[in-house]
Amino acid sequence: MGMTDHQFDTYQKSLLRELKRIKASADEQGAKIAELDELIADTEQQLQRS
């Protein structure tokens, strides 16, 4: 059995918070991770469509 739309949105919000936390940590260390920025943008776009 799959997730409901609400469950999936909740999962994506949690994932987005975690990705942003990781990005902040990387930024503090001076690291830039292009794929991480893309993942954050993709997740934000998906949540806006919901």
C-alpha positions in Angstrom: 0.0 0.0 0.0 1.3 3.4 -1.0 1.3 6.8 0.8 -1.6 9.2 0.6 -0.9 12.7 -0.9 -0.8 14.2 2.6 1.7 11.6 3.8 3.9 12.2 0.8 3.8 16.0 1.3 4.7 15.5 4.9 7.6 13.3 3.9 8.8 15.8 1.4 8.7 18.6 3.9 10.8 16.6 6.3 13.2 15.8 3.5 13.5 19.4 2.6 14.3 20.4 6.2 17.0 17.8 6.3 18.5 18.9 3.0 18.5 22.5 4.1 20.3 21.5 7.4 22.9 19.6 5.4 23.4 22.6 3.1 23.8 24.9 6.0 26.5 22.6 7.5 28.3 22.3 4.1 28.1 26.1 3.7 29.7 26.6 7.1 32.6 24.5 5.9 32.9 26.4 2.7 31.7 23.5 0.5 29.3 23.9 -2.4 27.4 20.9 -3.5 25.5 21.6 -6.8 23.4 18.4 -6.6 22.2 19.4 -3.1 21.0 22.8 -4.4 19.2 21.0 -7.3 17.6 18.5 -4.9 16.4 21.4 -2.7 15.0 23.3 -5.6 13.2 20.2 -7.0 11.7 19.4 -3.7 10.5 23.0 -3.2 8.9 23.0 -6.7 7.1 19.7 -6.0 5.7 21.0 -2.7 4.4 24.2 -4.5 2.5 22.0 -6.9 0.7 20.2 -4.1 
